[in-house]
Structure formats: structure tokens, C-alpha cells
């Protein structure tokens, strides 16, 4: 049997037990022989707690898997078949700043879209490129499965600036799939969904059950208040007339683009009372790690569902399974466009249905995006392209233009103030902008 080593970058994440639980459940399809959890010095305590819990989970399952952790990234990556990234540069404190800085200026503060997502990209992209240099040198045949947000932009940076084999993933599509199946009262495998768009800005263009188009039925249900949402997004109701005009199913994150004022009001209210999402998650994380540290805990606790990573292990290990076993299965991934969506460059990363086999993801042809969707798609992709360049090269001009193009930034003057605050308050994590000091 070939060795199957999984290396988890950000192994001390509270999400890791979800991933380990999935590995245990799939051991027949994925005969994992080694799990290495990699983290940084600041995460040493957490990764030790997660490593001990992982060992207890593996022991309870009666499996023979070598579990170990290290702060030496190259050592951890060496000889891995799959490197899975789920790290957060600066931790939750940095995320809280990403949310708070825009709110000062009455602008949506969210960790993956708008200025908050931009700040996270600036911190994250240089680090993922460093990780990729290690992969190229000590595990050149490995696949990088990226869960680190903003997943589309991080994956596109890898595509454009490295030779690493990469796919990005997100749990939004699978959450939408399961929710829509529940709305239609069918099993998930009985529903077929056509996804096409960008990460955290993807639309479901068609819902089919037994060959019958159910898209309009789903839109009517959403207009009548059916739930299709994520734990971390306020469920502002959709306008029935808008959904009818849209004609496709929006993802939960589209509320930030289509319902800006209502979402901003919700964020401002939360920030003044219970705290921003990051500040709420900090409390959840404390509770989780108290549980994880219990030497009697040997399973994934139910409280992990509050963290917001539902079905993470399912989507990530679906990809690993499809590659390792050459399944040719259809997955929704973040991958090179390669002509799948007309009007976008081949090396632009899109979120789309793709056939995944041992050679990677092959995006299924979608064609031309309808005009009423294409405007937003093109604007956000232009913003992402500039933001990636700004992160890679420390280019202030491109950073400023990225902010000017972002649909969630109301005007240039506000965007410049937010940008300058982001750079000033993230200086320790933005060496590429050191020349601005």
C-alpha cells in the first residue's frame, strides 16, 4: 500500500477535529498512514492540544495512523501527498481588526468580502507563496488543497505565481446544496446544482431533480422565507420581486452586495452589543479548546458546529478522494477558469462545477454569464486581480485601485482612509509595504 501523508498547515485550528473525523469515516477510500499538523510558534499550545485529541480520536477508531506535529514547516511538508491549508495570519485578533476598521467609516466589515477580505488577502498571500516554495522544494508532487480565506484570491495567487498543483475549496456550495435539497424534500444526491461565479460570490444557475428544473420553485421558497444561510451571516430576507428578476439562486454572501444597507446596519448593531463575528468566535474558540484539552474527549464535539465550518471535512476529503482514487467526480471547486466562463482570463480562478481526477480539476464549460450577473462578476474579479498584485508586490497604487473598484467601498476618499488604516494596523504582517513607513 502506498503511503498517504496529509499535512495540515494551521493544524492548531479549531476546524481540525472536523477534518480528522472525516478521515476516520473515509479510511477505506483514503488509507491515510500519516497526519502531520503544522503551526507557528504562537499556535504551539493549540496545535499540541489538537495533536493529542487527534491521537485519541485515531486510537478510539482503532486505526494505525502516525500523528505528529511540528513548528518546522518544511519538515512537516516533506514527502506529503496532500498539503491542506487552513491558517489565519494574525489570528482572530487580526480578523477583528478587519471587521472593525471598515465599520469606523460605515462600511461593511467582513473577513472575506469588501475591505476586510482585502486586508486578509494582503496578510495571507505572501505567506501562502512562502508555503508553496517549500512544497516545490520538498514535496513537488503534492497537491495543495486550500481552505484559507479569501479562498478564491489565495488560490489565484498560487496559480499565477507558483508551480504548485492547487485547488481551492469552500463549504458554501455544499451548504447550499444540502439546504436546497432539504427545501425540496429530497436527498442531496437526488438534487443537481449548477454553480458558476467566484468564491463567496457564486450563483446556482440551475437546480434539477430527476431531470426536472426546480430553480423557480427554489426562488419562490426563498422569497417566502425559506432558510439558505451560513452561521456567520445575518439572514436578511430576500425581496420576492428581486429573486424573480435575478432568476438564479444567490449565495448567502450575496447579501453583502445586494442588501448593503441592511447588512451594514446589522453589523453595526452587533459590533455595539455582542461584538463583531470575530469577537464572538473568540468566545466559541475558548470553549472549544477547553473541551479539546479534556483527556477524556476522543471524538468531534457537537459544539464545533457553532464555529461555522459545517461540511468542511466532506468537501475537502471529497477532493482528496477524487484525486487519489482518480474518481472523475463532479465537485464545486476554486480552479483555473480555462475558458469555462466566457470573458474571464484562463488563469482567473473561478468557483464552478468541475470534474476532478488524478490530474486535478477540469472546470465544466458554463458559457456566457448573463448581463445582470456579469457586471458584478467582472467588477469583483478586477478588484481581486488588483488586490492579488498589491499583496504580492506591495504595490500601494494597485491597492488603492483595488479599494476604488470594490463594490462594498462607497467612494475613493473612504477607501483610501480604510486602506491607510489597514496598512498601519497590520504593519507587523505586511513586510511588502515596509517602504511606506
Long-range contacts (C-beta under 8 A, 24 or more apart in sequence): 1-31, 1-33, 3-33, 3-34, 3-79, 3-81, 4-30, 4-31, 4-32, 4-33, 4-34, 4-81, 4-82, 4-324, 5-32, 5-33, 5-34, 5-35, 5-36, 5-79, 5-80, 5-81, 5-82, 6-32, 6-34, 6-35, 6-36, 6-80, 6-81, 6-82, 6-84, 6-320, 7-35, 7-36, 7-38, 7-76, 7-77, 7-80, 7-82, 7-83, 7-84, 7-139, 7-142, 8-35, 8-36, 8-37, 8-38, 8-84, 8-86, 9-38, 9-73, 9-76, 9-77, 9-83, 9-84, 9-85, 9-86, 9-87, 9-131, 10-38, 10-39, 10-43, 10-85, 10-86, 10-87, 10-88, 10-148, 11-36, 11-37, 11-38, 11-39, 11-47, 11-50, 11-51, 11-69, 12-37, 12-39, 12-43, 12-44, 12-45, 12-46, 12-47, 12-48, 12-49, 12-50, 13-46, 13-50, 13-86, 13-87, 13-88, 14-284, 14-285, 14-288, 14-289, 14-292, 14-304, 14-307, 15-86, 15-147, 15-304, 15-307, 15-309, 15-312, 16-50, 16-54, 16-86, 17-50, 17-53, 17-54, 17-57, 17-292, 17-300, 17-301, 17-304, 18-300, 18-304, 18-309, 18-312, 18-313, 19-84, 19-86, 19-312, 19-313, 19-316, 19-317, 20-53, 20-54, 20-57, 20-58, 20-300, 20-313, 21-57, 21-299, 21-300, 21-313, 22-313, 22-314, 22-316, 22-317, 23-65, 23-313, 23-317, 24-57, 24-58, 24-61, 24-63, 26-317, 26-321, 27-61, 27-63, 29-321, 29-325, 30-317, 30-320, 30-321, 30-324, 32-65, 33-64, 33-65, 33-66, 34-65, 34-66, 34-67, 34-68, 35-65, 35-66, 35-67, 35-68, 36-68, 36-69, 36-70, 36-76, 36-80, 37-67, 37-68, 37-69, 37-70, 37-76, 38-69, 38-70, 38-71, 38-72, 38-73, 38-76, 38-77, 39-69, 39-71, 39-87, 40-71, 41-71, 42-91, 44-71, 46-289, 47-71, 49-289, 49-292, 49-293, 50-292, 52-295, 53-292, 53-297, 53-298, 56-295, 56-297, 56-298, 57-298, 57-299, 57-300, 59-298, 60-298, 60-299, 73-131, 73-134, 74-134, 74-137, 74-138, 77-131, 77-134, 77-135, 77-138, 77-139, 77-142, 78-138, 78-139, 79-138, 79-139, 80-139, 80-142, 81-139, 81-141, 81-142, 81-143, 81-324, 82-142, 82-143, 82-144, 82-145, 82-320, 82-323, 82-324, 83-131, 83-135, 83-139, 83-142, 83-143, 83-144, 83-145, 84-144, 84-145, 84-146, 84-147, 84-316, 85-128, 85-131, 85-144, 85-145, 85-146, 85-147, 85-148, 85-154, 86-147, 86-148, 87-124, 87-127, 87-148, 88-148, 89-120, 89-123, 89-124, 89-127, 89-429, 90-123, 90-426, 90-428, 90-429, 92-278, 92-281, 92-282, 92-285, 93-278, 94-119, 94-120, 94-123, 94-426, 94-429, 95-120, 95-278, 95-281, 96-276, 96-278, 96-279, 96-282, 97-425, 97-426, 98-278, 98-422, 99-267, 99-271, 99-276, 99-277, 99-278, 100-271, 100-276, 101-418, 101-421, 101-422, 101-425, 102-418, 103-267, 103-268, 103-271, 103-276, 104-421, 105-414, 105-417, 105-418, 106-264, 106-268, 107-264, 107-408, 107-409, 107-410, 107-414, 107-418, 108-256, 108-260, 108-263, 108-264, 108-267, 108-408, 109-267, 109-271, 109-276, 110-256, 110-267, 110-277, 111-149, 111-277, 111-278, 112-149, 112-150, 112-151, 112-199, 112-200, 112-253, 113-150, 113-200, 113-201, 113-253, 113-256, 113-257, 113-408, 114-256, 114-406, 114-408, 114-409, 115-403, 115-406, 115-408, 115-409, 115-415, 115-418, 115-419, 115-422, 117-149, 117-150, 117-153, 117-200, 118-387, 118-399, 118-402, 118-403, 118-406, 118-422, 119-422, 119-426, 120-149, 120-150, 121-150, 121-153, 121-154, 121-387, 121-388, 121-391, 122-387, 122-390, 122-391, 122-399, 122-422, 122-423, 122-426, 122-429, 122-430, 122-432, 122-433, 123-426, 123-429, 123-430, 124-148, 124-149, 124-150, 124-154, 124-391, 125-153, 125-154, 125-157, 125-388, 125-391, 125-392, 126-391, 126-392, 126-431, 126-432, 128-154, 128-157, 128-158, 129-157, 129-158, 129-161, 129-162, 129-392, 132-158, 132-161, 132-162, 132-164, 133-162, 135-162, 135-164, 136-162, 136-163, 136-164, 141-165, 143-167, 143-320, 143-323, 143-360, 145-169, 145-316, 145-319, 145-320, 146-334, 147-312, 147-316, 150-199, 150-200, 151-199, 151-200, 151-334, 152-198, 152-199, 152-200, 152-334, 152-349, 152-350, 152-351, 152-384, 153-199, 153-349, 153-384, 153-387, 153-388, 155-199, 155-334, 155-335, 155-349, 156-347, 156-348, 156-349, 156-384, 156-388, 157-388, 157-391, 157-392, 159-336, 159-347, 159-349, 160-347, 160-388, 161-392, 165-360, 167-319, 167-333, 167-334, 167-335, 167-356, 167-360, 167-361, 168-199, 168-333, 168-334, 168-335, 168-349, 168-351, 169-315, 169-316, 169-319, 169-333, 169-334, 170-199, 170-200, 170-315, 170-332, 170-334, 170-351, 171-309, 171-310, 171-311, 171-312, 171-315, 172-199, 172-200, 172-202, 172-230, 172-251, 172-252, 172-253, 173-202, 173-251, 173-315, 173-332, 173-351, 174-311, 174-314, 174-315, 174-332, 175-230, 175-252, 175-310, 175-311, 176-204, 176-228, 176-249, 176-251, 176-252, 178-311, 179-227, 179-228, 179-229, 180-204, 180-207, 180-218, 180-228, 180-249, 183-218, 183-221, 183-226, 183-228, 184-209, 184-214, 184-217, 184-218, 194-353, 194-366, 195-332, 195-351, 195-352, 195-353, 196-340, 196-341, 196-350, 196-351, 196-352, 196-353, 196-366, 196-369, 197-251, 197-350, 197-351, 197-352, 197-373, 197-377, 198-349, 198-350, 198-351, 198-377, 198-380, 198-381, 198-384, 199-334, 199-349, 199-351, 200-251, 200-253, 201-251, 201-253, 201-254, 201-257, 201-351, 201-376, 201-377, 201-380, 202-251, 202-332, 202-351, 202-352, 203-248, 203-249, 203-250, 203-251, 203-254, 203-373, 204-248, 204-249, 204-251, 205-248, 205-249, 205-366, 206-248, 207-249, 215-247, 215-248, 215-249, 218-249, 219-243, 219-244, 219-246, 219-247, 219-249, 222-249, 228-252, 230-308, 231-305, 231-306, 231-307, 231-308, 231-310, 232-277, 232-308, 234-263, 234-266, 234-267, 234-270, 236-262, 236-263, 236-266, 245-372, 246-372, 247-370, 248-370, 248-373, 256-408, 257-376, 257-407, 257-408, 260-408, 281-307, 281-308, 319-356, 322-356, 322-357, 323-356, 323-357, 323-358, 323-360, 324-358, 326-357, 326-358, 327-356, 327-357, 328-355, 328-356, 328-357, 329-355, 329-356, 330-354, 330-355, 330-356, 330-364, 331-356, 331-361, 333-361, 335-360, 335-361, 335-363, 336-361, 336-363, 337-363, 338-362, 338-363, 339-365, 340-364, 340-365, 340-366, 341-366, 341-367, 341-368, 341-369, 341-377, 342-366, 342-367, 342-368, 342-369, 343-368, 343-369, 343-374, 343-378, 344-377, 344-378, 344-381, 348-381, 348-385, 376-407, 379-405, 379-407, 380-406, 380-407, 383-407, 391-432, 392-432, 393-432, 394-430, 394-431, 394-432, 394-433, 394-434, 394-435, 396-433, 396-436, 399-423
